[in-house]
Amino acid sequence: MVIIMRSDADENSIQRVMEAVEANGLSAKVMQGAAQKIIGVIGDKEKMCCLDVESLKGVEKTVNISKNYTLVSREFHPESTVIDVDGIKIGNGNVVVMAGPCAVESKEQIMASAEIIKAGGAQFLRGGAYKPRTSPYSFQGLEELGLKYLADARERTGLKIISEVTEVENVKKVAEYVDVLQVGARNMQHFRLLKELGRQNKPVLLKRGMSATIEEWLSAAEYIVNEGNNKVILCERGIRSYESYTRNTLDLSAVAAIKHLSHLPIVVDPSHGTGKWRMVKPMAYAAVAAGADGIMMEVHPDPAVALSDGQQSLTPEHYVEVMKGIKALSGFMQDSGLYIREL
């Protein structure tokens, strides 16, 4: 349920409504709307049967929400959320780009990558320090040393950095180094991890699970927001289907669905979505046209020798080419008024 307060409701009225809700065994969270405050009621709505909410002072009306994800729903927060990462805004109509290698392999490799990414115009350097892999014999990452290399690259180039956190015990350590904490597809429903990330004051990029429905994905985001961290960025990275030509099936319809169902920003990862570097450019352009708030793509100084995901990584030359198209298409979408903020 969402309780919409009157525009002239004072803080005392809002506090009394919250106390009345919590007295019935539910939790209440306040969100500032465009002209008035909204209170989201979390829990079993049957517990509200004995409380006439609309009779309380300051309440304009109530709206029932049947979804499992109240806090991330657009009913609860009609305006699209814009997440500010130290001056870089995600969700305000500009397309941000997160680019870099799948894994941090060495200091030299990540520094070279950072220089390439900076020169091409992206705002974020991505790179995995902790690399959970399908095979236990594959490269597992440099761990904290990799995080230090990423921080060094940020110091040199000014790029913001994003890296994956895989375990609850490592959340605070990774948060010390990065600007955005990433949850990989394998961990989308690692609920203890999501709760811990919800207690951090740092943006979280939540990748869609490889077989997850949109409702399951948004419910996972709800775990983070419910703990107090509303700085969540969704990432469509392809889902598993019957198709074997591509690594995954990139579901660009998810962009439109998210814009309708949720106020959270969404970025698209065409590298994992296709698994083929040749397909990154057209799918990145398609994502921008669909209204994505950002693109995440893999770039490596020399993909042929990459320790992971070389087949889907762009060379520096191809990266520059893709970036030119993203900038041109993004500018056109903005100037023509075609950018989609909500549906």
Steps between C-alpha positions, in 0.01 A plus 500: 500500500606859434369784716500834318516793740342838435738763366449706818554207741754591768769278649290421809216366283741287299659364817160408649402312184827307509450416867146377428630275222783361710263439792324249272818301448604648166790721396466844346744688277467859383581619148489859380282540193487796265247692711429282802638223715410137447513227764562146385350229720698175499359170623177302513222742403247288694649651816360837391139381509427669833658834411313762296806668353312760297342638817840593642601865494698603195413195287367571153444143379636146497598288200523122519805344342476127442861458385773342711719802438341808652798729559646464150161527327395807308174512697703570812739741330346641180803712407799323346790470742825669407808358671793736551841332509725785607364733233422239233124463476333177390136520397475867403481443124871484425643160408793408724752237394677247721784330316810294565630145516312210651778450753786699647798291386797721591579860585629562149188353339251700708696824462512455123126421503425811705686724258308348208166535678569861600609601150185347350268702724351248746445611859557170684777242496371148560716207600460189712731448797304203636404269215267209577527275195314199372820295511710489819810488277429833330662827608332609825625860518765692695259577786606796718811564293271543200293754694817695578591505131152631418537776760838591349338520156232732638768720652678526166201551271215636713270219386252362751539129561253216527584146608314192610459394862430129541488430873341664802833498681664708225238773463667758722844428358385544141300810596821664623641495148214533248242763411229249402456150640394242243290189561561237233230289337591197712438696819177679408312293759779478756270661755752536783729685261217723379405591856858590586526716190181671611682615812776671303496865396621423151325440165435138403474366145278191504536269201203289394537131576556278199153342533323767704162648419461876520293461818774292663758759397301790644431300816877456539539878470233536768727314745764770458264797518312354796822516704530874434713528186286639217798554267440194283577474129356206308701328226354283223774256394311237310310195614537131423278371220491222241721703265859373484651740246536777756630458854168629636186656356512877554151600611465863392129487573609500865604864459147600405352279772722650769420856388132416551522298822782669691655838566853356510746570217603215271817434302560229240799269464519384135834325557357233731166525323645369176846359578625624163695822456356557151151522647586752772468804274152434355362385834646801680335730246172311535517534879547877474204521262290295744565756775784344700666736746841350440711239323746258660748336264823308514814651350850352515834634369553163328193271513695210346701458823222588750476261794120509479231596246738599223251391234251766610748779572547794267844604380596864570420589138157338506427662837564848359272421206219382726535804727464739206171334406370498858573872539337586168189290563467618860525861388237444234263336749540794737472776241198345329317431827494126430682391816263283707494573874189302582222308328 
